[in-house]
């Protein structure tokens, strides 16, 4: 696919790219979707180039959809990264030869690319990581165990996580990360994992209840060792209303 882009680079916006930080929640871990290309030691965030006939947000959704197979999930632009030497020496001669890209055409890849960062929140259980070709490996990795990344992708990931933590005080989180039915302890664990701190159980229940986005179901969680907790779901209409208008509280 990259070779096709190089051969038709006039169809893409010069010097501009997109990188997506895709978060999922599983086994009480905040996961990040990362990919690795053969013959390259470091991992990277999913990303891509921007077609000249596409809006930036549309291109970001295309990257997200191609990697996860889902559409219509939470996706937010959070920062732009454009250090002068951010792309320097990333695509060296050996990599171009391995990808069967002529050195002259490969110069398009070696220029400085300013990249726009997006983060996405997806339901881990519905995502099947999708390699774009036989050269790629795509995996979910715990955000605390992320290996060395290419370029400034560590900086992009850290900025995405910082942004998510700040915005946790401004908007609800969970609709795109949890299954349709969940318990309050599961929702609290999601918040604690993102914030990287413990939250008081009673205060959390009071605050999350006061937001008014939860519906208590006439069901209890099955297959648990102790007293079965109640199951909840999000009231999508109220959730979207709060997402639009914002919150005014901290955790």
Buried (B, 14 or more C-beta within 10 A) or exposed (E): EBBEBBEEBEEBBEBBBBBBBBBBBBEEBBBBBBBBBEEBEBBBBBBBBBBEEBEBBEBBBBBBBEBBEBEEBBBBBBBEBBEEEBBEEBBEEEBBEEBEBEEEEBBBBBEEBEBBBBBBBBBBEEBEBBBBEEBBEBEBBEBEEBEEBBBBBBBBBBBBBEBBBEBBEEBBBBBBBBEEBBBBEBBBBBBBBBBEEEBEEEEBBEBBEEBEBBEEEEEEBEEEEEEEBEBBBBBEEBBBEBBEEEBEEEB
